[in-house]
Amino acid sequence: MTTHTYHSDVCIVGNGAVGKAAALGFSRAGLRVCLLGSAAARPVGVNVSDAPWDVRVFALNHVAHDLLTSLKVWDALDLARIAPVHAMQVMDGGETSAGNLGFDAYAAHLDELSWIVEDRNLNQALDTALKFAQNVTSVTGQASQFEVGESLACIRLENGDAISAALVVGADGAQSWVRGQCDIGIDYRSYGQRGVVTNFSCEKPHHGVAHQWFIGELGIIALLPLAGQRVSLVWSAPDNLAVELLREPLSMLAERLAPYCAGALGLLTPLEPEIIKDFPLQFLRPHAMIAPRVALIGDAAHVVHPLAGHGMNLGFGDVTSLLEVVTGREAQRDCGDARVLSRYSRARREEVALMQITTDGLARLFSSKLAPVRIARTLGMNLLNRLPVIKRKLITHAMGK
């Protein structure tokens, strides 16, 4: 069997959205890039405008928007399928609950808080940009061995091929093979919940408002605006409840949601074709984001509860920081130099830790059944809602401004 060795400056393992964005960024910086992914991870080529509404969506903040714009990806998206989020209403319980908190873009002097983008829309725009990217070689295969030398790292594939690079970027998800090869330990905890996702049309206009209800032992319900009079459901439901939600017709799921959203959105109707999916919710914190000639990004570097919708944003923030330190390195250092990677780790440490502490703390706080905790929670939300300066700071930080 004939084998081949690919020589590159950067090898990115994982061809999800974060890995693709990193490949484009390094390519635009003039580096040779090898993008390694499995055939199963590649999306089916369906025209976005003709496809059903994707049940997997992301709330992209300004950091993500700026990165994708700089990579010439944002304008390649189907903009008619993107919904800007102008405000967010958070409630502790049902719509009539005493605890509520509102955020709006106008108060933070922004045009939008975020943008809701479908997974398919995002990945197809990235794929289109990669077709025109210089110095990017896409390789399909399964990595089997990893070796690190003084000046290069080498990944060997199951078919005998090899990829050499000064820097290996692990963008291969929560079960990262790259992270495992580096013997980086992790702190892991399951939330005992699953994210149940599907889409509905709504009787009343959503006006670009995202709604979120913390409903105790039933989890967290979020209804995010889609283009037109449509909303995307993300229900962080306990495992047993998630099984029920997946089994029952979507019309029954709409009935479950009515007590919370009927006043704001009216009657919900499942979008055709009816699609519902789920994914496990977990907390994952690696003990390091770097190793010799290795940098971790995206879910390989951190997994957070989706209640704040910032998992993908953290990944794009990783890409932005890694590109900055690599392109700003001294002339005598290569892109996998230990000092360069240390700068990346320091640049990301505070934001990642803050997001993990915040999302994990909120998930624990709002799942508490203790009456004193519930009372304090309600009082705290209402107090914060009356402090516009603090709210504005929270919004601008979350949006990456």
C-alpha positions in Angstrom: 0.0 0.0 0.0 1.3 3.4 -0.9 1.4 5.9 2.0 1.8 9.6 2.0 3.2 12.2 4.5 1.5 15.6 4.6 3.8 18.4 5.7 2.2 21.5 7.3 2.8 24.3 9.8 -0.5 23.5 11.5 -2.5 20.3 11.7 -6.1 20.7 13.0 -7.7 17.6 14.2 -11.5 17.9 13.9 -13.6 19.4 11.1 -16.5 20.9 13.0 -17.2 24.6 12.8 -14.5 25.6 15.3 -11.9 23.5 13.5 -12.9 24.9 10.1 -12.7 28.4 11.3 -9.2 27.8 12.7 -8.1 26.3 9.4 -9.3 29.4 7.5 -7.7 31.7 10.0 -4.3 30.1 9.8 -4.5 29.9 6.0 -5.2 33.6 5.8 -2.1 34.1 8.0 0.0 32.4 5.3 0.5 29.1 7.1 0.2 25.7 5.6 -2.7 23.9 7.1 -3.8 20.3 7.2 -7.4 19.7 8.4 -8.0 16.2 9.6 -11.5 14.9 10.0 -13.6 11.8 9.7 -15.9 11.2 6.7 -18.9 10.8 9.0 -18.3 14.4 10.4 -18.7 16.0 7.0 -22.2 17.5 6.5 -24.5 16.4 3.7 -24.5 19.0 0.9 -28.0 20.3 1.0 -28.8 23.8 -0.1 -29.6 25.7 3.1 -32.5 27.7 1.6 -34.2 24.5 0.4 -33.6 22.5 3.6 -35.9 22.1 6.6 -35.1 24.2 9.6 -32.2 22.8 11.5 -33.0 21.8 15.1 -29.4 22.5 16.1 -28.8 26.2 16.4 -26.2 28.5 17.9 -26.5 31.9 19.6 -23.4 33.6 18.2 -22.1 36.6 20.0 -20.1 39.6 18.7 -16.7 37.7 19.1 -18.0 35.0 16.8 -19.5 37.5 14.4 -16.3 39.5 14.2 -14.2 36.3 13.6 -16.5 35.0 10.9 -16.6 38.4 9.2 -12.8 38.6 9.2 -12.7 35.2 7.6 -15.2 36.3 4.9 -17.7 33.7 6.2 -20.4 35.8 7.7 -21.5 37.2 4.3 -21.5 33.7 2.8 -24.2 32.6 5.3 -27.8 32.5 4.1 -28.7 35.8 5.9 -32.4 35.2 5.4 -32.2 32.3 7.8 -30.5 34.3 10.6 -32.5 35.9 13.4 -31.0 38.7 15.5 -31.7 38.6 19.2 -32.7 42.1 20.4 -33.7 41.1 24.0 -33.8 38.3 26.4 -36.4 37.6 29.2 -35.3 35.2 32.0 -37.9 33.9 34.4 -37.7 31.8 37.6 -40.6 29.5 37.0 -43.7 30.3 34.9 -44.6 33.5 33.2 -46.4 34.8 36.3 -43.4 34.0 38.5 -42.2 36.8 40.8 -38.6 36.4 39.7 -37.7 37.8 36.3 -34.8 39.5 34.6 -34.6 41.3 31.3 -31.7 42.2 29.0 -32.0 44.2 25.8 -29.6 45.4 23.2 -30.8 49.0 23.3 -29.9 49.4 27.0 -26.4 48.0 26.3 -26.0 50.4 23.3 -25.8 47.5 20.8 -27.9 46.7 17.8 -28.1 43.0 18.7 -27.3 40.8 21.7 -26.5 37.9 19.4 -27.6 36.1 16.2 -29.3 32.7 16.0 -27.7 30.6 13.3 -28.4 27.1 12.2 -25.7 24.5 12.3 -26.1 23.6 8.6 -26.0 27.3 7.6 -22.8 27.9 9.5 -21.0 24.8 8.3 -21.9 25.2 4.7 -20.6 28.8 4.7 -17.3 27.5 6.3 -17.1 24.7 3.7 -17.6 27.2 0.9 -14.8 29.5 2.2 -12.5 26.5 2.6 -12.9 25.6 -1.1 -11.2 28.9 -1.9 -8.6 28.9 0.9 -5.0 28.7 0.0 -2.6 26.2 1.6 -5.4 24.1 3.2 -5.3 20.4 2.7 -8.3 18.4 3.9 -7.6 14.8 4.9 -10.2 12.2 5.8 -9.0 9.5 8.1 -8.7 8.1 11.6 -5.7 9.1 13.7 -4.0 6.2 15.4 -0.6 7.4 16.8 0.8 10.7 18.0 4.5 11.5 18.4 6.1 14.8 19.5 9.6 15.8 18.7 11.7 18.8 19.4 10.6 20.8 16.3 7.6 18.8 14.9 4.7 16.7 15.9 3.5 13.7 13.8 0.1 12.1 13.6 -0.1 8.7 12.0 -3.3 7.5 10.5 -4.8 4.0 10.4 -4.2 3.8 6.6 -0.5 4.4 7.1 -0.4 8.1 6.1 1.2 10.7 8.4 0.8 14.4 9.0 3.8 16.4 10.4 3.3 19.9 11.8 4.9 22.4 14.1 1.5 22.8 15.9 -1.3 20.4 16.4 -4.7 21.9 17.3 -7.2 19.6 19.0 -10.6 20.6 17.8 -12.0 17.1 18.1 -14.8 17.6 20.6 -15.5 16.6 24.2 -14.1 13.1 23.7 -10.9 14.6 22.2 -8.4 12.0 20.9 -5.7 14.7 20.8 -6.3 15.5 24.5 -6.1 11.9 25.4 -2.8 11.4 23.6 -1.3 14.3 25.6 -2.4 12.7 28.9 -4.3 15.8 29.9 -6.5 15.0 32.8 -10.1 16.3 33.1 -12.7 17.2 35.7 -16.0 15.7 34.4 -19.5 15.6 35.7 -22.8 14.7 34.1 -25.7 17.1 34.8 -28.2 14.2 34.5 -29.9 16.2 31.8 -30.3 16.1 28.1 -30.8 19.0 25.7 -34.0 18.4 23.8 -34.2 20.5 20.6 -36.9 21.1 18.0 -38.6 24.0 16.2 -42.1 25.5 16.2 -44.0 28.3 14.5 -45.5 30.8 16.9 -48.9 32.5 16.7 -47.5 35.9 17.9 -44.4 37.6 16.6 -41.4 37.0 18.8 -39.9 40.5 18.0 -36.4 39.1 18.3 -36.8 38.2 22.0 -35.3 35.1 23.5 -37.2 33.6 26.4 -35.8 31.4 29.2 -37.6 29.7 32.1 -35.9 28.0 35.0 -38.4 25.5 36.2 -36.8 23.7 39.1 -36.8 19.9 38.9 -38.1 20.1 35.3 -35.0 21.8 34.1 -34.6 24.9 31.9 -36.7 25.9 28.9 -35.3 28.3 26.2 -37.2 29.5 23.2 -34.9 31.3 20.8 -36.1 33.4 17.8 -35.7 32.1 14.3 -36.2 34.0 11.1 -39.9 34.7 10.6 -42.5 33.7 13.1 -40.6 30.7 14.3 -38.8 29.7 17.5 -36.2 27.0 18.4 -36.7 25.1 21.6 -33.8 24.0 23.8 -35.1 22.2 26.9 -32.4 21.1 29.3 -34.5 18.3 30.8 -33.7 15.7 33.4 -32.9 12.3 31.7 -36.2 10.7 32.6 -38.3 13.6 31.4 -36.1 13.9 28.2 -37.1 10.3 27.4 -40.8 11.2 27.7 -40.4 14.3 25.5 -38.7 12.4 22.8 -41.4 9.7 22.7 -44.5 11.9 22.6 -45.8 13.8 19.6 -44.6 17.4 19.1 -48.1 18.6 19.5 -48.1 17.3 23.1 -44.7 19.0 23.7 -46.3 22.3 22.5 -49.1 21.8 25.1 -46.4 21.3 27.8 -44.8 24.7 26.8 -48.1 26.6 26.6 -48.3 27.6 30.3 -44.9 29.3 30.0 -45.0 30.9 26.6 -48.7 31.4 25.6 -48.8 35.0 26.7 -45.7 36.0 24.8 -45.8 33.8 21.8 -49.3 32.4 21.6 -50.0 28.9 20.1 -47.0 26.9 19.1 -47.2 24.6 16.1 -44.5 22.0 15.2 -42.6 22.8 12.0 -42.8 20.3 9.2 -41.1 17.8 8.9 -41.3 17.2 12.6 -37.8 16.6 13.9 -36.7 16.3 17.5 -33.2 15.5 18.8 -31.3 15.4 22.0 -27.8 15.5 23.4 -26.2 14.8 26.8 -25.4 17.8 29.1 -22.1 17.6 30.9 -19.4 19.7 32.6 -15.9 19.1 31.4 -12.8 21.0 32.4 -9.4 19.8 31.1 -6.5 20.4 33.5 -4.6 22.2 30.7 -5.4 23.8 27.3 -1.9 23.2 25.9 0.8 20.5 25.8 4.1 20.3 23.9 3.2 21.5 20.4 -0.5 21.1 21.1 -3.3 23.6 21.7 -6.9 22.6 22.5 -9.9 24.6 21.2 -13.7 24.3 21.4 -15.2 21.4 23.3 -11.8 19.7 23.5 -10.8 22.5 25.8 -14.0 23.1 27.7 -17.7 22.0 27.9 -20.3 24.1 29.6 -24.0 23.9 30.3 -25.9 25.4 27.4 -28.1 27.6 29.6 -26.1 30.7 28.5 -25.7 29.5 24.9 -22.0 30.2 24.9 -20.4 26.9 24.0 -19.7 27.7 20.4 -18.8 31.3 21.3 -16.1 30.1 23.7 -14.7 27.9 20.8 -14.6 30.9 18.4 -13.0 32.9 21.2 -10.3 30.2 21.4 -9.7 30.5 17.7 -9.4 34.3 17.9 -6.9 34.1 20.7 -4.8 31.4 19.2 -4.6 33.2 15.9 -3.5 36.4 17.7 -0.7 34.8 19.6 0.5 32.7 16.6 0.5 35.5 14.1 2.0 37.9 16.7 4.9 35.6 17.6 8.5 36.6 17.4 10.3 35.8 14.1 12.6 33.2 15.7 9.7 31.2 17.1 7.6 28.7 15.2 3.8 28.4 15.7 4.1 25.5 18.1 6.8 27.1 20.3 6.2 26.6 24.0 6.2 30.3 24.9 3.7 31.0 22.1 1.3 28.4 23.4 1.7 29.6 27.0 0.5 33.0 25.8 -2.6 31.3 24.4 -3.3 29.5 27.6 -3.0 32.7 29.7 -5.2 34.6 27.2 -8.0 32.1 27.6 -7.8 31.1 31.2 -9.9 33.9 32.8 -12.8 33.9 30.3 -13.1 30.1 30.1 -13.0 29.8 33.9 -15.5 32.6 34.4 -18.0 31.0 32.0 -17.6 27.6 33.5 -18.1 28.8 37.0 -21.1 31.0 36.0 -23.0 28.4 34.0 -22.3 25.6 36.5 -23.2 27.8 39.4 -26.5 28.9 37.8 -27.4 25.3 36.9 -26.9 24.3 40.5 -28.7 27.4 41.9 -31.8 27.1 39.8 -32.1 23.4 40.4 -32.3 23.8 44.2 -35.5 22.9 45.9 -34.7 24.6 49.2 -37.2 27.4 50.0 -34.6 29.9 51.3 -32.5 29.4 48.1 -35.6 30.0 45.9 -36.5 33.2 47.9 -33.0 34.6 47.7 -32.9 33.7 44.0 -36.1 35.6 43.2 -35.0 38.6 45.3 -31.6 38.6 43.5 -33.1 38.5 40.0 -35.5 41.3 40.8 -32.8 43.4 42.4 -30.4 42.9 39.4 -33.3 43.8 37.1 -33.4 47.3 38.7 -29.6 47.9 38.3 -29.2 49.0 34.6 -25.5 49.8 34.9 -24.6 46.3 36.2 -26.9 44.7 33.7 -25.2 46.6 30.9 -21.8 45.4 32.0 -23.0 41.8 32.1 -24.4 42.1 28.6 -21.3 43.6 27.1 -19.1 41.0 28.7 -21.3 38.1 27.5 -21.4 39.6 24.0 -17.6 39.9 24.0 -17.6 43.6 23.6 
